[in-house]
Amino acid sequence: MFKARLYTSVAMLHDWLAVVFAWWVSYLLRFNFEMPAQFQVEVWRTLLWVLPLQGAVFWGFSLYRGIWRYASVADLRRILFAVITATAIIPLVLGLFRVQAVVPRSVLIIEPLILLLIMGGSRLLYRLWKEDLLYGDFHLEGEPVLVLGAGEAGISLSKELARSHTWHQVGFLDDDTESHERTINGIRVLGKLESLPHWAQRFGVTQVIIAMPEASHQMRKYVIGLANSSGIKALTVPSFDDLLSGRIAISQLRAVELDDLLGRDPVQLDTAGLQELLANTTVLVTGAGGSIGSELCRQIMRFNPATLVLLESSEFALYTMEQEFTCTYPQLKLVCLAGDVKDAARVEQVFQEFKPKVVFHAAAYKHVPLMEQHNAWQAVRNNVLGTWCVASTAQRHGVAKFVLISTDKAVNPTNVMGTTKRLAEMVCQSMQQASGTQFVMVRFGNVLGSTGSVIPKFREQIAMGGPVTVTHPDITRYFMSIPEAAQLVLQAGLMGRGGEIFVLDMGEPVKIVDLARDLIRLSGLKEDDIKIEYCGLRPGEKLFEELLADTEHSLVTPHPKLRIAQARKVESVWINELLAWVTSTTEDWSDALVKQRLRQFVPEYLPAPRKK
């Protein structure tokens, strides 16, 4: 408070001295610096009225609420209006109080011009000095860097780089030919993006900053590849969504990640519809500590639910979520519950006490090789019985919408995990009725960086110096980012009216070996530095994933990234037999017998031959 008052006092003193100086100099200019003795007296007599009058006007125009270091056009506009107003009032006040003095009309023209120059100029000079811009063109400290993109993001970044002692921007590159050879913030637009190798060599640039957050993923991939092929490290500004939300500043640079290479166009969400679905209601997320479950919670937070209930079997994952959301969303009513979705009593208690109206069921065992050997029965119990337990409880308690997170591995499954997820879909399909709870299922492929996925494993292997192990040279997978998957799950949940299986647009399949090579390059290494070895397909693993079964077709939806699979109809008559099996305590739980029973319920299940 003291510093603020001191700052205001100094600023007011500056402006008062400026008034005195401008008033005196305007008289000198009026008389060509040969002022008659009579007017020398009148200068001070009139100044006794002018100084407090202009000071009062400056205060009334709030000239002392701003900070000089951040002086802007808006501050200059206020100064202009304040000076014009004060100048117009001066003759009126002098006439009203019958001050015996003659003020030359030219003084009333010259004085405000001088005053504007002093008050506006001093603020501008102070800002330039604090931002090192007065002498910024004369020092070349910092590492030379090129900014790719001369749009709004590039311009904002350039302003912040000008204050940095770490970087020295040597130019822009942009494909907009109209901007070429022009300067932005004193920095020249050198040419097109494709000229990066030439300018990088000329200026000795080893790092570039990609400032195109609104560009398509194809363009980002092209630019990143251009930098990599030139041996230049690429940094990028945050995503366009993060910048719009205000969570991240343009200067928060980060290294280019795999998401940027495999990135996709932003998801268009029906925010009004999701607001209606999720706002001021209680939402339950099972498996809330997992990769998809946790991101679902983050996305749901944006729509201000009355209560968000997290159900998670891992104590550590639940604790991590509780710590994160307590800090980032302190105003939200968060309920963190430890529990197993197979525990019917615990699930019943959750629904009775918190009465959720929307449920996202993400809890599942998802790791294909682990579930294939020695854990087949546990996969059945967790993925099938757990889904039945939560879904049937939701139906009894009148939940409006139940969204099941499924997988592309449920299509023509060759492994236990995929087959149990297909059974989970069938359970929800069989429960759908004409009215009551709407059951919606969402299938998608792999998500980048999820727990147990190939990406973290590759990173660890690269950090250890290799080799990077790939199961097969031709193995391909569909990929999307975790936030995109969570957003599309929400959108599908909103669009579903009950019984649909939504299939996400996963784009083009990606070869895993190409993924490994990209990660090696993004780590600043060459392919010769890290060896890639092929270790053979793991138990239950496919070469190619599918999003639709052989007997399925899909229907378009209003959303470009969502389609509806026309899966075969599922009758509810078999559900009792299924429940008797999954709740059995006397059944033989060997992997072989479990897989045999699974084929009875899911005829399209064809176990992959065992690796010898």
C-alpha angles and dihedrals in degrees: 000000000000092000091049092052091047090050091051092048093051092048092050092048089051092053093046091053088048090055092050092047095045093048093049096044092047089059091048091051091046091058097035090250092302100102117181116240091246092060092045087064094043092052091066095037092055092040089064086067100033097052099057091037094055091040090055092049092049090052091047090054091054094240091155100056094075128080116238093218088064098039111156143173089278090059091048090051091053091050090050094051092044094051093046091048093049092047091051092050097048098079091042093054094044090050094043093054092039095235107190098231138105114226112194112233091231089061090059088056100041098043098061091048091054091043092052091050094051099041097041096037096050092052091049093047091049092053092047090050094050091048093047090239095127090072100013094113091055100056123064100189117144132048116302112249138178121218114217108211128037096205128110093293092049093049092049091048091049091056091053093045088055088066094047125100090193097064135040111196112217099180154322128259119202137157092226100104093196090069095051117119090010124116128235117193086346093305120117124234098230103190146284126340091250089065091067095110092053097049094040090056093044095053098032092244116173097170134045131190118221108215101179106106093156095050122112118262090248090059092046090050091050093051094046090049090050091054093045093049089052093051092246123139112236126214124183139201119242122280121282091248092054092049092049092049091055092232093117135035123228091244094061094102122187137185117266110266134200088259088067092055095044094030122135136208115284118274115250107222128197091232094175091054093045090048089055092047100045109021118104093359136105114258125191122203118188118203086025094163096059127094096265096031094053093047090048088056091051092050093046090053090067090067097055104239116197090234132002113205117199117199114189135158095206111082093200094050090049092049090050091052092046091053094047097048095042088060100039100037107026092158094058122098101235125184117192113196127185110213149121120249089221090060101094094188093053093046091049090051091051093053094044095050103038102025099209117202097195124040128191109193108203099145110117146120104256109168107109103202094041093052092044097066127044093342104066094112092049090052089054092048096046100039100036107025091037091053092047092048095052095037096049091046090049090051093050091051095050099249109182098217134014117191119194119202106220134170143233086243087074088072113094087338121215096179140053095249094054092044093052090050089051088051089051089054090049091050090055092044091053092050095053112113133182091261137015126045115020112222114206125181125199124197124195139151133240122331122215114256097001119153110282094009125135096253099070089044092054091048091054092048092050091048089053092051097258162226100201109211120217120180097220136358092234101041112126134186139184114242138191134163120266094243092051092049091050093048092051091048089056091047092049090048089054095047097045118102096185136297098028125132107211119206117204121224100249095181120220122346115253126218109239092219089057088051090054091050092050091051091050091053093045088054088062094254135115126239089249090059096059122042121221116214129188114224103177132254116307124231111296094004123141127210091221130026123218131208096198131039121238091258095045132092129183137231125216120244131199088262115079094216098048131073131171119236114222094220123181116275117264121211122210095225093090094051094088091054090048093049092048089055100044092046094046118124096185100049120116103256099196116136092242095054093042090055090047092054091045090060089057091058098035108035093183090062108111112177114225114245113265117258111248 
